[in-house]
Amino acid sequence: MPKFFLVLFFAILCQGLQAQDPTYSQFHSAPLELNPALAGVVAAPFITLNYRNQWPNIPNAYSTYSASYSQYVPNWNSGFGALFNADVAGGGIYNSYRVGLFYAYDIRFSEKFFIRGGLEANFINKRIGWNKLVFLDQIDLEYGNVDVNGIATQTREGQPGYNVNYMDFGFGVLLSTPYVYGGFSLKHINAPSEGFMRIGQEKGELPIRYLLHIGSEIKLNPRNKIRKTAFISPNVLFSKQRDFYQLNVGAQINYDLFFGGIWFRHTFTNADAVIFMVGFQKSVFKLAYSYDWTVSKLGAKAGGAHEVSLILNFENPNQKYQQRYNDCLEIFR
């Protein structure tokens, strides 16, 4: 078996599970993945579609897919959302599926200053593609992993459960002003068990993930009442999950129909990647592509990561852009 599959399989079954959550480099295009307080950043139906192909030069490494829907209800000062996420590793050896519901509530201190609190509840299914694994006792020096009749041989290795199901909860807060926003969220606050095999007292508990994100918006043509406001949005994302730390620092610039950005991701133990993004936004559509240029020891051999996002924002496009919002969360819309 390739070394990647060996490492992946034993990481799943290990006594102390320390895997990290799948994440998107375009965190602003997957707001529900970042913070449940971002549910309903638009008063109209708001749909996001995300795809990430990580380390494409390693056969069947990681592929992640997400789809979400959210909407703000002004009469209730509330935002509602739903999300589906699939993470496929090793060509289907290890798969994770998530269905989540989100709720956020506004507390407005003034027209331009508000705080939001959000909750999320997720149902998780994780499964092992046992039939995709080949063990040493299945291999014949002459015929490979089939017998003389061409029938796949069976292993005598003990098989764990194929599926693990559990509930997973999180919450977050978001502070927004005309000049700066800041948010904090906690994932896996109930520390659910996701182990396929229990060894001793270990239950494979999923460690709590802490996220802090801060950003601003610098308008470049604030007096323009006809076309979209051009702006630069610098932002910082910090994440911690057990002994794993990650810091993203960068900025996005929007001008008319086009936008682009660059970020640097560091894991505190080594520089990880430089992220380049370009995109196009017109009418209800917002399409973006990004590439993670890996600068760590993994280097170009892994192929970095490709990511595509599509946002469908069904709010009224005829409104004057300066009158739509009094906050600096445009990067999420």
JOQUIWO-V500478 format. One record per pair of residues at least 12 apart in sequence whose ideal C-beta (glycine too) atoms are under 6 Angstrom apart, sorted by the first residue. I is the first residue (numbers start at 1). J is the second residue. D is the distance in Angstrom with one decimal. If there is no record, write none. Layout:
# JOQUIWO-V500478
I,J,D / I,J,D
This chain:
# JOQUIWO-V500478
4,58,5.8 / 5,90,5.5 / 8,90,5.0 / 12,94,5.7 / 13,197,5.5 / 15,199,4.7 / 15,202,4.9 / 17,204,4.3 / 18,242,5.7 / 20,241,5.3 / 20,244,5.2 / 21,209,5.9 / 22,64,4.7 / 22,87,4.5 / 24,50,5.8 / 24,52,5.9 / 25,275,4.8 / 25,290,5.3 / 25,292,5.7 / 25,307,5.4 / 26,288,6.0 / 26,290,5.4 / 26,307,5.6 / 26,309,5.0 / 27,237,5.9 / 28,331,4.8 / 28,332,5.3 / 29,288,6.0 / 29,309,3.7 / 30,50,5.0 / 30,66,6.0 / 31,332,5.0 / 32,68,4.8 / 32,81,5.3 / 32,83,4.9 / 32,102,5.6 / 35,172,4.0 / 35,183,4.7 / 35,185,4.2 / 36,102,4.7 / 36,118,3.3 / 36,119,5.7 / 36,120,4.0 / 36,172,4.9 / 37,104,5.0 / 37,116,4.4 / 37,118,3.4 / 37,172,4.3 / 37,173,5.6 / 37,174,3.8 / 39,70,4.9 / 39,79,4.1 / 39,81,3.7 / 39,102,4.0 / 39,104,4.2 / 39,118,5.7 / 40,70,5.2 / 40,71,5.7 / 40,72,3.4 / 40,79,1.9 / 40,104,5.7 / 41,329,5.9 / 41,332,5.0 / 41,333,5.8 / 42,313,5.7 / 42,315,5.4 / 42,333,5.8 / 43,72,4.5 / 43,74,6.0 / 44,314,4.4 / 44,315,3.9 / 45,71,5.3 / 45,314,4.5 / 46,70,5.0 / 46,313,5.7 / 47,69,5.4 / 47,312,4.2 / 48,68,4.8 / 48,311,5.3 / 49,67,5.4 / 49,310,4.4 / 50,66,4.2 / 50,309,4.9 / 51,65,5.6 / 51,308,4.9 / 52,64,4.3 / 52,307,4.7 / 53,306,4.7 / 54,305,4.3 / 55,302,4.0 / 55,303,5.7 / 56,303,4.2 / 57,302,5.5 / 57,303,3.4 / 58,302,5.7 / 60,90,5.7 / 60,91,3.0 / 62,89,5.3 / 63,88,4.8 / 64,87,4.8 / 65,86,4.7 / 66,85,4.6 / 67,84,5.1 / 68,83,4.1 / 69,82,5.3 / 77,106,4.3 / 78,105,5.3 / 79,104,4.0 / 81,102,3.6 / 82,101,5.7 / 83,100,4.4 / 84,99,5.6 / 85,98,4.3 / 92,129,4.5 / 92,132,5.9 / 93,129,5.0 / 93,132,5.1 / 95,127,5.2 / 96,126,4.8 / 97,125,4.6 / 98,122,5.2 / 98,124,5.3 / 99,123,5.0 / 100,120,5.5 / 100,122,3.9 / 101,121,5.4 / 102,120,4.9 / 103,119,5.2 / 104,116,5.1 / 104,118,3.9 / 105,117,5.6 / 111,326,5.6 / 112,178,4.8 / 112,326,4.3 / 113,177,5.3 / 114,176,5.7 / 115,175,5.1 / 116,174,4.4 / 117,173,5.3 / 118,172,4.8 / 119,171,5.1 / 120,170,4.7 / 121,169,5.6 / 122,168,4.3 / 124,166,5.4 / 124,168,5.3 / 125,165,5.3 / 126,164,4.7 / 126,194,5.8 / 127,162,5.7 / 127,163,4.8 / 128,162,5.8 / 130,159,6.0 / 135,155,4.3 / 135,157,5.1 / 137,155,5.6 / 137,156,5.6 / 138,153,4.4 / 138,155,5.1 / 160,196,4.0 / 160,197,4.4 / 161,196,5.5 / 164,194,5.5 / 164,196,6.0 / 166,192,4.2 / 168,188,5.8 / 168,192,5.2 / 169,189,5.5 / 169,190,5.1 / 170,186,5.7 / 170,187,4.4 / 170,189,5.9 / 171,186,6.0 / 172,185,3.2 / 176,327,4.2 / 176,329,5.9 / 180,216,4.7 / 181,215,5.6 / 181,328,5.6 / 181,329,5.8 / 182,214,4.6 / 183,213,5.0 / 184,212,5.3 / 185,211,4.8 / 187,209,4.0 / 188,206,4.7 / 188,208,5.2 / 188,209,5.9 / 191,205,4.6 / 192,206,5.3 / 193,205,5.5 / 194,206,5.2 / 207,241,5.4 / 207,242,4.0 / 209,241,4.2 / 210,240,4.6 / 211,239,5.1 / 212,238,4.5 / 213,237,4.7 / 214,236,5.0 / 215,233,5.8 / 215,235,3.2 / 216,234,5.8 / 217,231,5.2 / 217,233,5.1 / 217,328,3.5 / 218,231,6.0 / 218,232,4.6 / 219,231,4.9 / 225,320,5.3 / 225,322,6.0 / 228,321,5.2 / 229,321,5.4 / 230,254,5.9 / 230,255,4.5 / 231,254,5.4 / 232,251,5.8 / 232,253,4.9 / 233,252,4.8 / 233,331,4.5 / 234,251,4.2 / 236,249,5.3 / 245,268,4.2 / 246,267,5.4 / 247,266,4.9 / 248,263,5.2 / 248,265,5.0 / 249,264,5.5 / 250,262,5.4 / 250,263,2.9 / 252,331,5.7 / 257,281,6.0 / 257,282,5.3 / 258,280,5.9 / 259,279,4.9 / 260,277,6.0 / 260,278,4.7 / 261,277,4.5 / 262,276,5.7 / 263,275,4.3 / 270,296,5.1 / 271,295,5.2 / 272,296,5.1 / 273,292,4.3 / 273,293,5.9 / 273,294,5.0 / 274,293,4.7 / 275,290,5.7 / 275,292,5.3 / 276,291,5.4 / 277,290,3.9 / 283,317,5.8 / 284,312,5.3 / 284,313,5.6 / 284,314,5.5 / 286,311,4.0 / 287,310,5.4 / 288,309,4.9 / 289,308,5.5 / 290,307,4.6 / 291,304,5.9 / 291,306,6.0 / 292,304,4.6 / 292,305,3.9
